[in-house]
Structure formats: structure tokens, C-alpha cells
Amino acid sequence: MAHVDKDRITEALRTVVDMETGRDLVSAGIIHGLQIGADGAVFFVLEVDPARGAQLEGLRQQAERVVAKVSGVTKVTAVMTAEKTPKKEAFDPHGMAKNPRLEVPAKAVIVVASGKGGVGKSTVAVNLAAAMANPQSGEGLKIGLLDADIYGPSVPTMTGSGDYKPALDAQRKLIPFQKYNMKIMSIGFMVEAGNALVWRGPMVQTALYQMVRDVAWASPETPELDCLIIDLPPGTGDVQLTLAQKVPVTGAVIVSTPQDIALIDARRAVAMFGKTNISILGVVENMSTYICSNCGHEEHIFGQGGAEAEARALGVPFLGAIPLEREIRLQADEGVPIVIAQPQSRAAQAYRAIAEKLKGVQARRS
């Protein structure tokens, strides 16, 4: 496979000119998230003025054509988003820009993200955290788990901690719930179950900032976590922006199903983290294959191998595939991650294999 030169792609995009403004795509600053896969697949985003979104479709197609002619390129995907960059005030009506970048008492901070909801991201985050903590062997890492899904916190249910109400320590920091060798914090601990949080973006940003800063992740017994895992809400909005600006994130794990519609949103998540200079640690394919609990028959309900192929196309690691099993859901509802409840199950083994790869990331950073 011939090497694809990023500079040659950029030069090709300079030949595509917006006739209304007279500027090429590169100098206009609308090309973002350029990714080159190991197999020669190229992906990038065109951010345009919403008022001109429809009329610029021709420019998007032209951009794909010129890049496809670059030596070594095997496939081109250009996504156009009609979204203006908000003014600084829109991001900072509550003074968030004045808040300092946080120092987190952890050797690594890993965020678990998805471009859309419904792909099982929180279940993956909880089981990966529990697998890395590995309380059954006594050889696990010191793990913190932060449920940053402000609008739909599910970690309390999945860890059996729904009744917990955090107290304050001597430094007036919230004491996290401790279970399965993990320190766990969620906005769900501070609101009544079933209550809706009707918050605007700035309030969500402030809440996340405080949940990282004002929680006693460190203690005399554990002065530093080996890893803080943050379960993000779906999408590419305020929470993700705040993390990129204020938290020293080591890298992101992207969760997707094999389904094409989920993979489109996974690409957006990869592009967003690329724009905020957060490394992609890899892609996890959740609900990869259905296993019948009666006969063991295997069926690919959402397609087969889509996330692995997408990871190759984007040039990011593929961490592994998690099967679609009834027991994963049952154990989550019971508040016991399947890696704890059924450590020998196929699903638990898949989670542990991914966790071992993430442990390697943590070890290299420590």
C-alpha cells in the first residue's frame, strides 16, 4: 500500500475554490478532522455556514473527487456540517473560561464516548472499569469511574449504588461511592431517581467541571488513581468541549455498533476528538453478534465487522467486539457488571481483553 502524503491532500483541497468568496477550502479554514487510514482511506469534515449548506454540496463532492486522485488514496469520505462556530460568549456565559485547567489525581484519564445514543456506551464503560479494577484477582488497578452523562445517568443502576448520597470529607470534597475496587461518582447520586435535569449547556459544563474538581478521587489510602474513566453523554457537545479544555484527557474510546447509521456518528466523534487534540485509543464494537441463550446460535443482527472496518478506514486501533447477550443487560439491571457476576462468560472475556489493552495505555503513560 502506497503511503498517502497529507500535504498532497491539503494541496489538492486548495484547488477547490468557493466562487462566491473566492477562497479555497483550506485557506477558508473549513476543513477539519482530516484522518488518513493505514489502508489509504481519507476522511475529513467541511464546516460551512448553515445559510449556504445546501448550495455547497457541489464543493463537497468536488473535494472528494480531487482527493481521490491523490496517489495512494483508496477511499474518500467528506462530511459537511452546516454549523457556525459559536462566539466565545456562547461557550462561556457562566465564566467557564476563567476556571483553570484541572489537575486530576490520576495517571491516566480515559473517556468513553459515542456519536449517538443507544449503542451501550455506559454498559461498556462500567464493565471496562470493573475489568481494569479486577477486584477478584487482587491485582487490579486503582480505578475511578465518573458518570458524566448529566441528562441520563445510568452508572448508579449498573453498579448497584442508586441509593448512595455522597457526604463531604474534611476538605469539603464529595466522597465517591466505593464498590468493586472502584471509586464511583455520578450526578445521579444527587438527584431523585426519575427526576429530569432540564439544564442548558453552560449549567452542564459547570456541573461536569465541579464533578471532576470537587470529588475526593485521592485519599490517604489512594493518593493517586491509576486511571479515571469518564462515561460521556452521547454526541459532540458541551461536555466534550469542557473536557477537552479543562481536563488532561489521555485518550478516548469510541463505542459503536456494526450498523451503518451508528458508524456515521462514530466518525463524527472521531473527528471531534481530532479537532480537540484528544487521541483516539480505539474503537469498540458493541452488540457485535447475538448469541442465543438456549441453543448458542450466533447471528449478526446489526451487521458484521462494521466497526472494525471503520477503525481501519480511520486509521485508529480496533480494541475488540462485545457480543449481544441477554445476561449483560440482566446483570446491568441488577447492579453487578457481568465481568464481576459471570467472569468466565464470553462477554466478560471480551471486556477483559479490551481492558488489558487499555491497561497497557495506562502503563505507558505512568
C-alpha positions in Angstrom: 0.0 0.0 0.0 1.4 3.4 -1.1 1.9 6.0 1.6 -0.6 8.8 1.5 1.0 12.2 1.9 -1.1 14.6 4.0 0.5 17.6 2.4 -0.6 16.4 -1.0 -4.1 16.0 0.2 -4.0 19.6 1.5 -2.7 20.9 -1.8 -5.4 19.1 -3.7 -8.0 20.7 -1.5 -6.5 24.1 -2.2 -7.6 23.6 -5.8 -11.3 23.6 -4.7 -12.5 27.3 -4.7 -15.7 28.7 -3.4 -16.7 31.0 -6.2 -18.8 33.2 -4.0 -15.9 34.1 -1.6 -13.0 33.5 -4.0 -11.2 31.4 -1.3 -10.1 27.8 -1.5 -11.3 25.3 1.1 -8.0 25.3 3.1 -7.4 29.0 3.3 -11.1 29.5 4.2 -10.5 27.2 7.3 -13.4 24.9 6.8 -11.5 21.7 6.5 -11.4 19.9 9.9 -10.6 16.4 11.3 -8.5 15.1 8.4 -7.8 11.4 9.0 -5.8 9.1 6.9 -6.2 5.3 7.4 -3.5 2.8 7.1 -5.3 1.4 4.0 -5.4 4.7 2.2 -8.9 5.7 3.3 -9.3 9.5 3.8 -11.9 11.2 6.0 -12.5 14.9 6.6 -15.2 17.4 7.6 -16.3 20.6 5.9 -17.8 23.1 8.3 -19.9 25.6 6.5 -22.3 28.5 7.1 -25.8 27.0 7.7 -27.3 29.5 5.4 -25.2 28.1 2.5 -25.2 24.4 3.4 -27.4 23.1 0.5 -25.7 25.2 -2.2 -22.2 24.0 -1.1 -22.9 20.3 -1.7 -21.2 20.6 -5.1 -18.0 21.8 -3.3 -18.1 18.7 -1.0 -18.4 16.4 -4.0 -15.6 18.2 -5.8 -13.4 17.9 -2.7 -13.9 14.2 -2.6 -13.0 13.9 -6.3 -9.7 15.8 -6.1 -8.6 13.9 -3.0 -9.5 10.6 -4.7 -6.8 11.4 -7.4 -4.0 11.7 -4.8 -1.6 8.8 -5.0 -2.3 6.0 -2.6 -5.8 7.2 -1.7 -8.3 4.3 -1.9 -11.5 5.9 -0.5 -12.6 9.4 0.4 -15.4 10.4 2.8 -16.1 14.1 3.2 -18.8 15.1 5.6 -20.4 18.5 5.5 -21.7 20.1 8.7 -23.7 23.3 8.5 -22.7 24.6 11.9 -21.2 28.0 12.6 -18.5 28.2 15.3 -20.3 29.9 18.2 -19.0 33.1 19.6 -16.8 32.8 22.7 -19.7 34.2 24.8 -21.9 31.3 23.8 -19.4 28.9 25.4 -18.8 31.0 28.4 -21.8 32.8 29.8 -21.0 31.4 33.3 -17.4 32.3 33.3 -16.1 28.8 32.4 -13.1 30.3 30.6 -11.9 31.8 33.8 -11.8 28.4 35.5 -8.3 26.9 35.5 -7.4 23.7 33.8 -7.8 20.9 36.3 -5.2 18.7 37.9 -6.6 15.2 38.2 -5.0 12.8 40.7 -4.8 10.0 38.1 -2.0 8.7 35.9 -4.4 8.5 33.0 -7.9 9.8 32.1 -9.8 7.8 29.6 -13.2 9.0 28.2 -15.7 6.5 26.8 -17.8 8.2 24.1 -20.2 7.6 21.2 -21.5 9.8 18.4 -25.1 8.7 19.2 -27.1 7.2 22.0 -28.4 3.6 22.2 -25.1 1.8 21.4 -24.5 0.6 25.0 -21.7 3.1 25.8 -22.4 3.2 29.6 -22.5 -0.6 29.8 -19.2 -0.7 28.1 -17.7 2.0 30.4 -18.8 0.2 33.6 -17.6 -3.2 32.5 -14.2 -1.9 31.3 -13.7 0.0 34.5 -14.6 -3.1 36.6 -12.3 -5.3 34.5 -9.4 -2.9 34.9 -10.1 -2.7 38.7 -10.3 -6.6 38.7 -11.3 -7.0 42.4 -11.5 -10.8 42.1 -7.8 -11.2 41.5 -6.5 -8.6 43.9 -4.1 -7.4 41.2 -6.3 -4.7 39.6 -5.6 -1.0 39.1 -6.9 1.8 41.2 -9.9 3.0 39.2 -12.2 5.9 39.3 -15.5 5.9 37.3 -17.2 9.3 36.6 -20.7 9.2 35.1 -20.7 12.4 33.1 -23.9 11.7 31.3 -25.7 14.6 33.1 -29.1 14.1 31.4 -29.3 10.3 31.7 -27.0 8.9 34.4 -27.2 5.1 34.4 -24.0 4.2 36.3 -25.8 4.2 39.7 -28.1 1.5 38.4 -25.4 -0.5 36.8 -23.2 -0.5 39.9 -25.9 -1.0 42.4 -25.3 2.4 44.0 -28.6 4.1 43.3 -29.4 4.9 47.0 -26.0 6.5 47.7 -25.9 10.1 48.8 -22.3 11.4 49.0 -21.1 13.2 52.1 -18.2 15.7 52.3 -14.7 14.9 53.6 -12.5 17.2 55.7 -11.5 19.2 52.6 -15.2 19.5 51.7 -14.9 17.2 48.7 -17.6 14.7 47.8 -16.8 11.2 48.9 -17.3 8.8 46.0 -19.1 5.5 46.3 -16.7 2.6 46.5 -17.5 -0.8 45.2 -15.8 -3.4 43.0 -12.4 -1.8 43.9 -13.6 1.4 42.1 -14.4 5.0 43.2 -17.7 5.9 41.6 -19.3 9.4 41.2 -22.5 10.3 39.3 -24.9 13.2 39.1 -27.5 10.5 39.8 -26.3 10.4 43.4 -27.5 14.0 43.9 -30.9 14.0 42.3 -34.0 11.9 43.0 -34.4 8.9 40.7 -36.7 9.7 37.8 -36.3 13.4 38.0 -35.4 15.2 34.7 -32.5 17.6 34.7 -33.6 20.4 32.4 -30.3 22.2 32.1 -28.8 24.4 29.4 -25.3 23.8 28.1 -23.5 26.2 30.5 -25.0 24.5 33.5 -23.9 21.1 32.2 -20.4 22.4 31.7 -20.3 23.8 35.3 -21.6 20.5 36.7 -19.0 18.5 34.9 -16.2 20.8 36.0 -17.3 20.5 39.6 -17.7 16.7 39.5 -14.1 16.4 38.4 -12.7 19.1 40.7 -14.8 18.6 43.9 -14.7 14.8 44.3 -12.3 13.1 46.6 -10.7 10.9 43.9 -7.5 10.9 46.0 -7.3 9.8 49.6 -4.6 8.8 52.2 -5.1 5.2 51.1 -5.1 6.0 47.4 -3.2 9.3 46.8 -3.4 8.7 43.0 -5.7 6.7 40.8 -4.1 4.6 38.1 -6.9 5.6 35.8 -10.1 7.8 35.8 -12.7 6.5 33.3 -15.3 9.1 32.3 -18.6 7.9 30.7 -19.6 10.8 28.4 -23.1 11.6 27.2 -23.6 10.8 23.5 -22.9 13.4 20.9 -20.3 16.1 20.4 -21.5 18.9 22.6 -20.8 20.9 25.7 -19.5 18.1 27.9 -16.9 17.0 25.4 -15.8 20.6 24.8 -15.4 21.2 28.6 -13.3 18.0 29.0 -11.0 19.0 26.1 -10.4 22.4 27.5 -10.2 21.7 31.2 -9.3 18.1 31.9 -6.0 16.4 30.9 -7.5 13.5 28.9 -5.2 10.7 27.9 -7.4 9.4 25.1 -10.9 8.4 24.0 -12.5 5.0 23.5 -15.3 5.2 20.8 -18.2 2.8 21.2 -20.3 1.8 18.1 -22.5 -1.0 16.9 -21.7 -2.6 13.5 -24.8 -0.7 12.0 -24.1 1.8 9.3 -26.1 4.6 11.0 -24.1 4.2 14.2 -20.8 4.2 12.3 -21.6 7.5 10.7 -22.0 9.0 14.2 -18.8 7.3 15.3 -16.9 9.1 12.6 -18.2 12.4 13.9 -17.0 11.5 17.3 -13.5 10.6 16.0 -13.4 13.9 14.0 -14.5 15.9 17.1 -11.8 14.5 19.3 -9.3 15.1 16.5 -10.2 18.8 16.5 -9.7 19.0 20.2 -6.3 17.2 20.1 -7.5 14.1 22.1 -6.0 10.8 21.0 -8.3 8.0 19.9 -7.3 4.9 21.9 -9.5 2.8 19.8 -13.0 1.6 18.7 -15.1 -0.9 20.5 -17.8 -2.8 18.5 -20.7 -3.4 20.9 -23.7 -5.7 20.2 -21.4 -7.3 17.7 -23.2 -10.7 17.4 -26.3 -12.1 19.1 -25.8 -15.4 21.0 -29.0 -17.4 21.7 -29.1 -18.3 25.4 -30.9 -21.6 24.5 -29.0 -23.1 21.6 -25.9 -20.9 21.3 -26.8 -19.9 17.7 -24.9 -16.8 16.6 -26.5 -14.2 14.4 -25.2 -10.8 13.3 -28.4 -8.7 13.9 -26.8 -5.3 13.3 -24.3 -6.3 10.6 -20.9 -7.9 10.8 -17.5 -6.3 11.3 -18.6 -2.7 10.6 -16.8 -1.1 13.5 -13.6 -3.0 12.8 -13.6 -1.9 9.2 -14.4 1.7 10.1 -11.5 1.7 12.6 -9.2 0.6 9.8 -10.5 3.2 7.5 -10.0 5.9 10.1 -6.5 4.7 11.0 -7.3 4.1 14.6 -7.0 0.9 16.7 -9.8 -1.7 16.9 -10.0 -2.7 20.5 -12.4 -5.6 20.2 -16.0 -6.7 19.9 -18.6 -7.3 22.6 -21.4 -9.8 21.9 -25.1 -9.0 22.3 -26.1 -11.2 25.2 -29.2 -11.1 27.5 -27.0 -11.6 30.6 -25.2 -8.4 30.0 -28.5 -6.5 30.3 -29.7 -8.5 33.2 -26.6 -8.0 35.2 -26.6 -4.3 34.5 -30.1 -4.1 35.8 -29.1 -6.0 38.9 -26.2 -3.6 39.5 -23.5 -6.2 39.0 -21.2 -5.8 35.9 -21.0 -9.1 34.0 -17.2 -9.1 34.4 -17.9 -9.5 38.2 -21.1 -11.6 38.1 -20.0 -14.1 35.4 -16.2 -13.7 34.9 -16.0 -16.8 32.7 -18.7 -15.8 30.3 -17.8 -14.9 26.7 -18.9 -11.3 27.2 -16.7 -10.9 30.3 -13.7 -12.4 28.5 -14.2 -9.8 25.7 -14.4 -6.9 28.1 -11.2 -8.1 29.9 -9.3 -8.4 26.6 -10.1 -4.8 25.8 -9.3 -3.7 29.4 -5.9 -5.3 29.1 -5.2 -3.1 26.1 -6.2 0.0 28.0 -4.1 -1.1 30.9 -1.2 -1.0 28.5 -2.0 2.6 27.6 -2.1 3.5 31.3 1.2 1.8 31.9 3.0 3.6 29.1 1.7 6.9 30.5 2.7 6.3 34.1 
